[in-house]
Amino acid sequence: MIKSSRFIRLALLSGCATLVCAAPARAQSDTPPGGTATQARPSSGTPGDADIVVTARRKVERLLDVPVAATVVDQTQLRQHDLTSVANIKIAVPEISLDRGFTGSGTSITLRGVSSSALDPGVEQSVLIDMDGMAISRGRLVNDAMFDINTISVLKGPQALFFGKNSPGGVVSIQSANPTSRFTAFLRAGYEFTSRNPQIEGAISGPLTDSLGARLAFYSSNSQGYIINQDSGVVDAVRNQQTGSTYVPAAPHRLGAEQKLAGRLTLAYDNGSPFTANFKLLFSHYRNQGIQAFSEVMGCPTTRSQPGTVGGVLDPTGDCKLNNRSSQGWLSPTIIAAWPEVRKYAGGQPYGKNDSVLPVLTMNYKMKDVMITSVTGYYNYDYVTQGNADATSYSYFWSYSNEKNSSFYQDIRIVSNFDGRFNFATGGHYEHNNRTAYVGAASGSLPMDPLTGRYEADDNQQHNKSEAYSLFAQGIVKITPALELAGGARFTHQVNDLNSFNTFVNPAIVTTQLAVGQHIQGSKSQHNISPEATLTWHPTHNTTLYGAYKTGFLAGGFSNPGTLAPTSAISNLSFDPEKVTGVELGAKGAFLNNRLTGSLTLYRYIYKGLPLTSLIALSNNSLTYVTQNAASTVSQGVEFESSLRLTPSTTLNGTAAYTDAHFESFTRAQCYTGQTVAQGCVPTSGSTGFVQNLSGRAVYRAPSWIASAGITQQIPLSAKFKTSLNADLRYSSGYYTGLNLNPLSYQPGYTVVNAGVRLSSQDDRYSLAVIGRNLTNRIYGTLGIDKPGGVGEVFTVAGEPRAVVLQVELKY
């Protein structure tokens, strides 16, 4: 890890260099060279929320006019809550959750109760992240800093037509800021007290020539973590001297520490000709203590007040409640010394990293009424995580799950803007992914391998390649000036390849592992056509009614389990595609001279084959997980959003969403640990395994009700100074955090309160702010699994606790 003092010095030097190079600013332009406007010019009335624009259909349109359920978060809201983490988007958009996982893909993204597994790195997410035009279907981005952002648009429901090959659950579109037409700069520094996190962000922006603009932005932070490790080291009661472990040292006293250092260069070209271009290059450097460090036990069976591990040994310093306290051991130095895959990172300590590079080139050529757009992107990351998977001081299960990934993406679009009755959009995309997962575990009481001197259970490599292309077309017909019919489809073809094998297996467990030298290899090819149709009516300039029939598709793939069992084969590691079909009705409007805006959406979608993953124990020394397709899942509900500018200085906001997300048919779901036949865990036909029937039960991580309310108040203090106050709350009803609906994974309903105050000069060149998130310190579970080695305990990654940020900002 980077030393804290060195990390802060680098950040401060970068910030000082930015300000020294900056020239005094004049007025900032809304439309940068080579960029797109962030706000449309109103055709009539007073500018307001009705003038927000989006590119939900890959062209600039008013949010009010687009027949898509969408929420847009602007720069004001981002600063108001200090949203520098992708996971915190849910503060501004309550219906979405981007939550850390324990291993696997790293993140589970949920929208309208629809999500994919976070445990299996072979599973792509049902909700797509679009970063500056680059489609990203994996959750590693949640670790990177979110900084110098212009807008975030959350598009709800299937978005198959315009966004790559897979977005059946929705799209989160993140647009970073573009160069300005005049020289500007800002420096923003803050300190968050709970996690002891100094952070600094800055940017310099302006023209290099008459046709070329540039922007250089950076961000750094150094959190010390907010979870207290109660363990201080224990005599090893679950291994013995033969296993190389007589004493288990404690993991760090403060867990959840993170260090982020990131920078982005943007170049925008526009010489007044039909051709414009925009290039963005993101570098992100991230370090933590492994994603396992964020977990804690949220519940134990009623017979226990402390979590336990294999053999019924109770953790002397553990507890069974969410309180930002955990009990986590490290691992015997003897085992680590003989384990090169772990020892090479921080000497085998709990450790995580994610180094990312993301260049994206967007080129536009505008003819009279047709825009041709090319987006070329490349996403490369080097990801490492290793730590305690047992959630006790004994560290009975210790694992690593590392990845190296490279993705190439090319998208071509042609969109018309004729004055007549007919318009069209067409194009296609190609992508190639090459990803290797490296997985290993020291599981249980295993002796030393006499040939290698190793003590761990197993190490494996899982090489994945995929190639996909798709073509789409949409036609739009204006039946009348106010009535529009749009219809189109996307064709997708994808090929996946897998080559998995063990590189080491402890001789004591060779019968439960795939033999070293034996490979699981295979390929699968899939194709799909996803049609959709939308009828839109604009009764007035500021009202929209629409009805849509939508479908979506997410290709299946190959599971990358933590353990390769001897029964593993290409057939049982393969999972099927996810498909969705449904309808949506929506109404949007702006009233009172654009001071009041609102939207109402009703929807019903049926998902076939959601890829869901459960963790299971094959034996006392072997863990794995199984990805299966839920046969049928229904997501239906109603959503309401509204904003009222009560006075020029007072704005009220409110949202309410009711979601009924349930398994329509899921007859072979995994039982939870300790579940009895009387509780519904029954033997399967022709198998020694057990399953439960979850048909009709609520989908995990899908609260029935989510609501929010907030107020923003501007107060002039003098001719030179002003202040702004904001307060909001977010309510969530109860939900299960675990896929198997273990009763101990149930999170009761809760309310989170956020508030802040900002004192600034009238020209906004200087400001001082205090920003509070989750001020009531409501600790809640997000994603839970049955604790490995336990008897039914559930452990989870809790949501962010109380965070208070003191922040100062300078603008030039």
C-alpha positions, -999 to 999 in steps of 0.1 A, spaced: 0 0 0 10 36 -5 21 52 28 -5 77 40 18 107 43 33 101 8 -2 96 -6 -14 130 8 17 148 -3 13 136 -39 -24 147 -38 -15 182 -25 13 187 -50 -10 177 -78 -36 201 -66 -11 230 -62 3 223 -97 -33 225 -111 -40 258 -95 -6 273 -105 -11 264 -141 -47 277 -141 -55 311 -157 -82 333 -142 -116 323 -156 -141 344 -172 -175 328 -178 -180 290 -182 -197 278 -213 -223 251 -212 -212 237 -245 -175 227 -247 -156 222 -279 -163 187 -292 -187 181 -263 -225 181 -259 -246 206 -240 -254 196 -205 -286 217 -205 -310 224 -234 -320 259 -241 -357 263 -231 -380 271 -260 -403 290 -237 -409 299 -201 -384 300 -173 -355 276 -173 -362 248 -148 -361 210 -143 -381 206 -175 -350 216 -195 -328 187 -183 -315 167 -213 -304 131 -216 -291 108 -244 -314 78 -235 -320 73 -272 -284 82 -281 -294 117 -291 -298 149 -270 -334 152 -259 -353 168 -231 -358 142 -203 -394 153 -203 -399 142 -239 -381 108 -237 -404 78 -233 -381 62 -208 -383 61 -170 -351 79 -160 -336 99 -132 -308 124 -138 -283 135 -111 -266 168 -119 -234 185 -105 -253 203 -78 -266 171 -63 -232 154 -66 -216 182 -46 -245 184 -22 -239 149 -10 -202 146 -19 -209 116 -41 -174 104 -49 -183 67 -49 -204 48 -74 -220 29 -44 -234 62 -31 -255 69 -63 -285 54 -43 -285 86 -21 -297 106 -52 -315 77 -69 -331 57 -41 -343 28 -63 -308 16 -73 -283 -2 -51 -247 -8 -61 -233 -29 -33 -200 -46 -27 -198 -84 -28 -175 -107 -9 -157 -121 -40 -166 -129 -75 -176 -99 -96 -171 -75 -67 -205 -57 -70 -241 -65 -72 -263 -39 -89 -300 -39 -82 -327 -19 -99 -364 -25 -95 -356 -57 -76 -336 -71 -105 -299 -81 -100 -273 -106 -109 -250 -125 -86 -219 -109 -72 -203 -141 -60 -194 -155 -94 -169 -136 -116 -183 -154 -146 -216 -136 -143 -222 -102 -160 -245 -77 -144 -281 -73 -155 -277 -35 -150 -252 -20 -173 -228 8 -164 -221 32 -193 -189 52 -185 -185 80 -210 -200 58 -237 -180 26 -228 -204 -2 -218 -191 -21 -187 -210 -51 -175 -189 -60 -145 -188 -44 -111 -151 -37 -106 -158 0 -114 -174 4 -80 -139 5 -65 -127 34 -86 -132 70 -76 -161 88 -91 -149 124 -97 -153 154 -119 -187 141 -131 -211 162 -151 -242 140 -149 -254 105 -139 -285 92 -157 -302 61 -144 -324 45 -171 -348 20 -155 -360 -12 -171 -347 -30 -202 -326 -8 -225 -316 -34 -251 -320 -12 -282 -294 15 -277 -269 2 -252 -247 -26 -264 -255 -62 -261 -269 -64 -225 -289 -41 -203 -321 -61 -193 -323 -45 -159 -314 -9 -168 -285 14 -174 -264 37 -152 -249 63 -176 -220 83 -160 -208 113 -180 -176 130 -168 -171 168 -173 -159 181 -207 -135 210 -214 -149 245 -210 -147 272 -237 -128 295 -212 -100 287 -187 -114 275 -154 -100 255 -125 -112 243 -91 -97 226 -61 -119 209 -35 -105 194 -3 -123 177 25 -120 154 55 -145 127 65 -144 120 102 -159 85 106 -134 68 83 -106 94 89 -105 101 52 -87 132 38 -97 137 2 -89 162 -25 -103 168 -60 -94 193 -87 -95 201 -124 -81 226 -149 -100 232 -181 -100 254 -211 -90 259 -248 -56 250 -261 -64 264 -296 -95 277 -312 -106 242 -320 -91 221 -293 -102 221 -256 -86 201 -228 -95 192 -192 -72 175 -166 -89 163 -134 -76 143 -105 -89 128 -72 -73 112 -42 -84 100 -8 -70 79 20 -97 63 42 -85 46 74 -117 24 75 -147 25 98 -150 -12 109 -133 -20 142 -117 -54 144 -122 -68 179 -98 -97 174 -63 -94 190 -50 -128 180 -59 -163 192 -44 -196 198 -54 -217 168 -81 -241 181 -92 -254 146 -58 -263 131 -28 -279 146 10 -278 144 9 -303 115 -10 -277 95 16 -250 101 -6 -230 124 -6 -228 162 -14 -191 165 -36 -169 143 -26 -132 143 -52 -106 141 -61 -87 109 -56 -48 111 -75 -31 139 -94 -8 115 -109 -26 86 -124 -12 54 -94 12 47 -93 24 11 -68 45 -8 -77 61 -42 -57 80 -67 -72 87 -101 -68 111 -130 -86 118 -162 -75 137 -193 -101 149 -218 -95 164 -252 -123 178 -273 -120 189 -309 -144 211 -327 -133 235 -356 -168 243 -367 -169 216 -394 -192 186 -394 -166 165 -376 -161 167 -338 -142 144 -315 -138 137 -278 -111 116 -262 -111 106 -225 -83 87 -207 -89 75 -171 -63 61 -148 -74 47 -115 -52 33 -87 -70 17 -58 -59 -1 -27 -77 -17 2 -76 -46 27 -95 -70 5 -132 -69 0 -136 -95 27 -125 -68 52 -159 -50 47 -180 -79 59 -194 -86 94 -218 -111 109 -254 -98 109 -272 -127 126 -267 -161 144 -291 -189 152 -309 -183 185 -288 -209 203 -257 -188 198 -246 -153 209 -212 -156 190 -204 -168 156 -186 -201 153 -165 -220 128 -159 -257 118 -160 -280 148 -183 -258 168 -156 -235 181 -170 -201 190 -153 -169 182 -142 -154 215 -144 -118 202 -172 -121 176 -208 -109 179 -239 -115 160 -252 -80 151 -245 -52 127 -225 -26 146 -195 -18 124 -175 -43 145 -160 -75 133 -137 -103 144 -112 -112 117 -80 -131 120 -51 -130 96 -34 -163 87 -4 -182 101 29 -169 87 40 -205 82 11 -211 57 17 -177 40 55 -183 36 48 -214 15 20 -198 -6 36 -176 -33 3 -165 -48 -7 -148 -16 28 -139 -2 36 -116 -32 9 -91 -22 18 -71 10 35 -101 24 2 -120 26 -17 -95 46 -54 -88 40 -50 -69 7 -69 -56 -23 -61 -36 -54 -76 -25 -86 -56 -7 -112 -77 5 -142 -71 22 -175 -101 34 -196 -95 53 -228 -127 62 -248 -127 80 -282 -160 94 -295 -162 108 -330 -192 125 -346 -198 135 -382 -229 156 -386 -245 159 -420 -275 181 -426 -300 159 -408 -280 128 -399 -254 122 -371 -229 94 -374 -212 85 -342 -183 62 -335 -173 52 -299 -141 32 -294 -132 21 -259 -107 -1 -241 -111 -12 -204 -82 -29 -187 -80 -37 -150 -57 -57 -127 -77 -68 -96 -66 -85 -65 -84 -94 -32 -73 -117 -5 -85 -121 31 -105 -139 57 -136 -156 43 -145 -172 76 -155 -140 94 -140 -152 127 -107 -147 144 -97 -183 135 -96 -176 98 -106 -212 90 -113 -202 54 -88 -178 38 -90 -171 0 -79 -149 -28 -98 -141 -60 -78 -121 -85 -85 -110 -121 -68 -96 -151 -92 -82 -177 -90 -64 -211 -121 -54 -231 -122 -38 -265 -155 -20 -275 -166 -5 -308 -199 11 -314 -213 28 -345 -245 47 -347 -264 66 -373 -293 88 -361 -315 111 -381 -332 143 -372 -355 151 -402 -383 177 -400 -407 153 -416 -428 124 -403 -401 97 -403 -368 93 -385 -345 64 -378 -316 52 -358 -294 23 -367 -260 9 -359 -241 -19 -343 -214 -28 -318 -185 -53 -314 -167 -62 -283 -140 -86 -273 -132 -96 -237 -103 -115 -223 -104 -122 -186 -85 -146 -163 -96 -154 -128 -70 -167 -103 -86 -183 -73 -72 -202 -43 -80 -210 -7 -64 -223 26 -94 -241 39 -93 -259 72 -69 -283 88 -47 -296 61 -11 -310 64 19 -298 44 24 -312 9 57 -330 13 66 -323 -24 60 -286 -24 59 -275 12 25 -259 7 -4 -260 32 -32 -244 12 -61 -264 -2 -60 -255 -39 -52 -229 -65 -68 -226 -99 -69 -205 -131 -100 -199 -152 -94 -183 -186 -124 -167 -202 -129 -152 -236 -160 -138 -252 -167 -121 -285 -200 -104 -293 -215 -83 -320 -249 -68 -324 -270 -48 -349 -299 -26 -341 -324 -5 -360 -353 17 -350 -379 36 -370 -399 66 -356 -431 78 -373 -450 109 -363 -486 99 -368 -495 135 -359 -474 163 -346 -482 152 -311 -483 114 -315 -453 93 -323 -448 55 -329 -413 40 -325 -403 4 -332 -371 -15 -335 -350 -45 -325 -315 -55 -317 -298 -87 -330 -271 -101 -307 -246 -129 -313 -221 -139 -286 -195 -167 -283 -179 -176 -249 -149 -198 -243 -136 -213 -211 -104 -231 -200 -103 -239 -163 -78 -260 -144 -62 -265 -110 -25 -256 -106 -22 -271 -71 -43 -294 -49 -34 -305 -14 -28 -343 -14 -51 -346 16 -82 -336 -5 -74 -349 -40 -106 -368 -40 -127 -336 -37 -108 -317 -64 -103 -317 -101 -69 -334 -108 -40 -311 -116 -34 -313 -153 -70 -319 -162 -87 -291 -181 -123 -280 -184 -126 -266 -218 -155 -256 -240 -173 -230 -261 -209 -219 -265 -226 -197 -291 -258 -177 -285 -279 -153 -305 -310 -133 -299 -334 -108 -313 -349 -83 -288 -377 -61 -303 -395 -32 -287 -422 -7 -296 -433 26 -280 -463 49 -285 -457 85 -273 -482 113 -271 -474 149 -262 -507 166 -254 -487 198 -247 -452 210 -250 -445 201 -214 -465 168 -210 -457 133 -222 -477 101 -221 -462 68 -234 -467 31 -235 -439 7 -243 -434 -30 -250 -398 -40 -242 -376 -70 -243 -340 -76 -233 -313 -102 -234 -281 -110 -214 -261 -139 -228 -253 -168 -206 -218 -179 -199 -196 -201 -178 -193 -201 -140 -160 -194 -124 -164 -212 -91 -140 -209 -62 -133 -246 -62 -131 -270 -92 -146 -303 -81 -139 -336 -98 -175 -335 -111 -170 -301 -127 -176 -302 -164 -183 -277 -191 -220 -288 -189 -225 -280 -152 -204 -248 -153 -226 -234 -181 -256 -212 -174 -283 -201 -197 -291 -165 -210 -313 -141 -192 -343 -128 -211 -370 -103 -202 -403 -93 -217 -428 -67 -204 -447 -35 -207 -444 0 -192 -467 30 -190 -455 64 -182 -466 100 -177 -443 131 -174 -452 168 -170 -439 202 -161 -463 228 -148 -464 262 -131 -440 277 -156 -416 247 -152 -415 251 -114 -433 218 -108 -422 186 -126 -433 150 -120 -434 116 -135 -455 84 -129 -445 50 -142 -462 16 -141 -444 -15 -153 -445 -53 -154 -416 -74 -166 -411 -112 -166 -374 -123 -164 -365 -158 -175 -332 -172 -162 -318 -146 -139 -283 -160 -131 -281 -164 -93 -253 -178 -72 -252 -196 -38 -223 -205 -17 -221 -241 -5 -196 -262 15 -185 -294 -2 -167 -305 30 -149 -291 60 -120 -283 37 -137 -272 5 -161 -244 -4 -176 -236 -38 -206 -219 -52 -232 -228 -78 -247 -205 -104 -281 -214 -116 -309 -197 -135 -341 -188 -116 -368 -202 -139 -391 -172 -138 -390 -139 -120 -416 -111 -120 -407 -74 -115 -437 -51 -114 -446 -19 -97 -453 18 -97 -429 48 -94 -434 85 -87 -410 114 -88 -416 150 -83 -398 183 -78 -413 216 -69 -394 249 -70 -416 265 -43 -398 298 -45 -367 309 -64 -347 298 -33 -367 268 -21 -370 234 -38 -388 203 -26 -382 168 -40 -400 135 -34 -400 100 -47 -420 69 -40 -417 34 -55 -436 2 -49 -419 -29 -62 -433 -64 -63 -404 -86 -73 -409 -123 -67 -398 -156 -80 -427 -168 -102 -411 -202 -105 -379 -213 -87 -384 -249 -75 -347 -259 -71 -332 -231 -50 -305 -239 -25 -314 -244 11 -300 -222 37 -276 -236 63 -295 -254 91 -328 -254 72 -349 -285 80 -373 -306 60 -401 -290 81 -388 -256 70 -390 -266 33 -355 -281 26 -363 -314 8 -343 -340 -11 -342 -337 -48 -354 -365 -70 -326 -389 -79 -300 -369 -59 -286 -368 -25 -288 -330 -26 -315 -308 -10 -334 -279 -24 -362 -255 -14 -390 -241 -35 -389 -203 -36 -418 -199 -61 -440 -170 -50 -414 -157 -26 -399 -122 -27 -366 -118 -46 -337 -110 -23 -325 -74 -21 -359 -62 -33 -378 -40 -7 -414 -35 -15 -413 3 -7 -386 29 -12 -394 65 -7 -375 98 -3 -382 134 5 -359 164 5 -356 202 7 -330 226 -6 -330 262 7 -309 291 -6 -304 320 18 -286 353 9 -265 366 37 -250 398 23 -239 413 -9 -208 390 -8 -220 358 8 -249 332 6 -256 299 22 -275 268 11 -291 242 33 -303 207 23 -319 178 41 -334 146 28 -344 112 40 -346 78 23 -369 50 36 -366 14 27 -390 -14 38 -375 -47 48 -359 -73 25 -338 -104 25 -301 -98 19 -294 -135 11 -305 -153 -21 -316 -184 -2 -339 -162 20 -323 -173 52 -344 -157 80 -312 -144 96 -305 -125 64 -336 -104 67 -330 -66 70 -359 -48 87 -371 -15 72 -350 16 80 -347 53 73 -315 72 64 -312 110 69 -288 132 50 -282 169 54 -257 196 47 -249 233 48 -227 253 24 -214 289 29 -202 304 -3 -194 337 -20 -221 351 -43 -200 342 -74 -193 307 -60 -156 311 -62 -152 302 -25 -172 278 -4 -171 260 29 -194 231 35 -204 205 61 -219 174 44 -237 147 64 -247 112 51 -267 87 72 -266 111 101 -287 87 123 -260 61 118 -285 34 106 -265 3 100 -281 -20 74 -272 -51 55 -269 -50 17 -258 -84 4 -257 -114 27 -245 -150 24 -244 -180 48 -211 -178 67 -187 -204 55 -179 -229 82 -208 -218 104 -241 -234 114 -264 -208 98 -248 -175 106 -252 -148 80 -226 -123 72 -230 -92 50 -214 -60 38 -232 -32 56 -241 1 40 -221 32 47 -223 44 84 -226 80 95 -203 101 74 -196 138 81 -174 157 56 -159 191 62 -151 205 27 -136 237 13 -137 246 -24 -119 272 -45 -128 281 -81 -109 302 -107 
